[in-house]
Every structure is written in structure tokens, then in C-alpha cells.
Amino acid sequence: MPGSVPQRSVRSRFTFGLPTLDRYVLHQLLFALLATTGGLTALIWLTQSLRFVSLVVDRGLSLRVFLELTSMMMPSFVAVVLPITTFVVVLFVYQRLAGDRELTVMRAAGLSPWALGRPGVICASFATALTLVLNLWLVPVSYRHFRQFEFQIRNRIAAFMLQEGVFTRISDTMTVYVRERTHTGELRGIMVEDDRDPASRATILAERGAMVVVNDEPRVVLYDGSREAIDRQTGRLTVLLFTQNTLDLTSRKSDQVRYPDAAEMSLGELLSPAPGSIFERDRGKLAVEGWRRLSSPFTAFSYAMIALVAILRGVFSRHGNILRPLSAILTVVGLLALSLMLQNFASRNMSLIPLVMVVAVLPGLIAAVILFRPDSGRAPPFRRDS
């Protein structure tokens, strides 16, 4: 029949153009996700790196080392903000499509809620997979390197950055004063207040000295000086003259042991700490951290699905509806508060730990059922506004 050819042609063109619509929406989602996540991560990095500025200003840490140190925290920042930015991007992009009447055209063309929400689901799935990789591998590795590097800097470089004419506090038990520091690195006019032994606090004076490193620990070799100490029991002053003496500028060895933080431990170490280890008493907190790493990636999918339900379901209004986006925002805020509260309770009562995963996954499943249930294929009613 003559009329059937144009109809098949229109259907063919429409079917061929459907992936283009997906790519069009998905391109906007991924670009906005990259920009939003990058901007928010950079802002958090800027605020968190301020506590290391003193190493640059006061102790002469180079800019390269500063950037290398603080950049190791970036994966943890991305893992924290990615679920939130995924929700914000999906909500914003689909709300803008609705405001520009693009969703109206797609609905009128017969696209189902699944076809409309498919780019958002793909974006949310990508964010979920990326967050899972970050939580299970990249974040623990990078944070472990960050802690080790920070430990070395604070215990090695700090001692090398002694300033002329300034009482430099190396640790809580040691203060060093240097009258002059030559261009060759030689120290002159050295005074050290050594309180590492409470029973025999000493004041060390030396005409000159030089910095050396032994087994990754800073030491200063003192020449032509004296060590004066007062015996707390007898009150007698003891003076020891020396021509050469080596002084360890680190704290006592017990202070040099660095115990790993929960954020740098692997998932196996969190869920199954070694018997008899010092972490066994914190089994509840470690288990909560492990389940948080497993569950937080799925919040990216759940939050995105809540945003899709808020925009694609319900009565469509030509003038938009601020209540639905607002309800989605309040729902996500409530889920975030519930998750934090549940993690706090679960660290004390380990029977509540499975609920951490339930709170992360269940909202996304409920939202998917609401959005993609069989009767959702019918076009939503339009509300005629005056």
C-alpha cells in the first residue's frame, strides 16, 4: 500500500536514531560528572592540603614534594564525592532536559521510561564500578603511600630545615637553636634542649655541627661542645665535654612505630584481622569500614535512580515541578544521615553491619521497580497549566 512505505521509513529512521539519543544524553551526563567531580575534588584537596603548607613555609619543603604528597589523597576524595556528584549530575541534566522540553519531545515520540532513563543508568553503573575500584584497590594503596611519605617527611626533612636564629621544635621533647647555617650546610652556634629522658634533662652546646642521615633517621654530628644535665634525685650538675658527639634528632624509638590506619588496610585485613593483633579489639570499627567500602559504590546507583524517578515519573507539567527534585534531594540527604548513623551504631553492635549494605542497595532497587515496572510504558498524563 502506498501509505505503508513512509510509515516503515519513519520507523526505520526512528530506530536508527535511538542510540544517538542515548549518546546525546550520556555525553552530557559524563561531561558534567567529570567536571563536577573534578571541581569538588580539587576544592576538597585545596582545603585539606592547607595543613601541609607549614612544611613549605616553615621548613622549606619543595613544591614538588608538597604536590606529590597531597596528590596521594586525591583517590580517597574522588571515592567520597563520586556518589554525590552522580546524583547531582543525573538530577540536573534530566531536569534541564525537562525544562528545555526535550523530554517532552522524547515522550511524544513514544519513548518509554526505560529508554529515557537508560543513559542515566549507564552513567550510574560507570560511577558505581569506578567507586568500587577506588574503594577496594586504589584508595588503600594511595593512602598507605601517603602515610609512609608523610611519616618520613615529618621525621627526616623537619630536622634538616633548621632556621638561623630560631628555636626549632623538633618534637615534644627536643628543641634546637642554630645561630648560623653556612652555604655548605655547616651549623654554627648550636644549642639543644633534650628532654627525652625525664629523669635527666640535658642542655647541649656545640660550636659547630653537620647533618647526616643514618638508616633514614636524621642525626647531627656535634664538634667542640658540652652536655650539661641535672640529676633530679641529687640535684647535682653534670658537665660532659666532648670534641665530637652524635645526636639523634628523632623521638624515642617507641614513638617511631607507625601503626596502619583503617583507611590504608586492605579489605581482607579489615574483615578478618589477624588473631592476637592490636587491631582485634577494634574488630567492630574495622568491619564497618570494610562493609562501607563494599556498600558505598552502590549508593551512586541508588542515588541516580532516585533522581530518575523524581524527574521521569509522575504527572508532567509544562512549567516544571520543583517539588520532585526537592524531594529527591531530601531523600538522599536522609539516606546519607541514616547511613552515617547506622555505621556508628554498627561499630558497637556488629549484628547491625549487614544493614549498611541494605541501606545502600535497597533504595536503588525500589526506585528501579517504580521507574521500570510494566505499566510504566504508558505515557504519563500531562497536566494542563494555565
C-alpha positions, 0 to 999 in steps of 0.5 A: 500500500502506498501509505505503508512505505513512509510509515516503515521509513519513519520507523526505520529512521526512528530506530536508527536514531535511538542510540544517538539519543542515548549518546546525546544524553550520556555525553552530557551526563559524563561531561558534567560528572567529570567536571563536577567531580573534578571541581569538588575534588580539587576544592576538597584537596585545596582545603585539606592540603592547607595543613601541609603548607607549614612544611613549605613555609616553615621548613622549606619543603619543595613544591614538588614534594608538597604536590606529590604528597597531597596528590596521594589523597586525591583517590580517597576524595574522588571515592567520597564525592563520586556518589554525590556528584552522580546524583547531582549530575543525573538530577540536573541534566534530566531536569534541564532536559525537562525544562528545555522540553526535550523530554517532552519531545522524547515522550511524544515520540513514544519513548518509554521510561526505560529508554529515557532513563537508560543513559542515566543508568549507564552513567550510574553503573560507570560511577558505581564500578569506578567507586568500587575500584577506588574503594577496594584497590586504589584508595588503600594503596594511595593512602598507605603511600601517603602515610609512609611519605608523610611519616618520613617527611615529618621525621627526616626533612623537619630536622634538616630545615633548621632556621638561623636564629630560631628555636626549632621544635623538633618534637615534644621533647627536643628543641634546637637553636642554630645561630648560623647555617653556612652555604655548605650546610655547616651549623654554627652556634648550636644549642639543644634542649633534650628532654627525652629522658625525664629523669635527666634533662640535658642542655647541649652546646656545640660550636659547630655541627653537620647533618647526616642521615643514618638508616633514614633517621636524621642525626647531627654530628656535634664538634667542640661542645658540652652536655650539661644535665641535672640529676633530679634525685641529687640535684647535682650538675653534670658537665660532659665535654666532648670534641665530637658527639652524635645526636639523634634528632628523632623521638624515642624509638617507641614513638617511631612505630607507625601503626596502619590506619583503617583507611590504608588496610586492605579489605581482607585485613579489615574483615578478618584481622589477624588473631592476637593483633592490636587491631582485634579489639577494634574488630567492630570499627574495622568491619564497618569500614570494610562493609562501607567500602563494599556498600558505598559504590552502590549508593551512586546507583541508588542515588541516580535512580532516585533522581530518575524517578523524581524527574521521569515519573509522575504527572508532567507539567509544562512549567516544571515541578520543583517539588520532585527534585526537592524531594529527591534531594531530601531523600538522599540527604536522609539516606546519607544521615541514616547511613552515617548513623547506622555505621556508628551504631554498627561499630558497637553492635556488629549484628547491625553491619549487614544493614549498611549494605541494605541501606545502600542497595535497597533504595536503588532497587525500589526506585528501579521497580517504580521507574521500570515496572510494566505499566510504566510504558504508558505515557504519563498524563500531562497536566494542563497549566494555565 
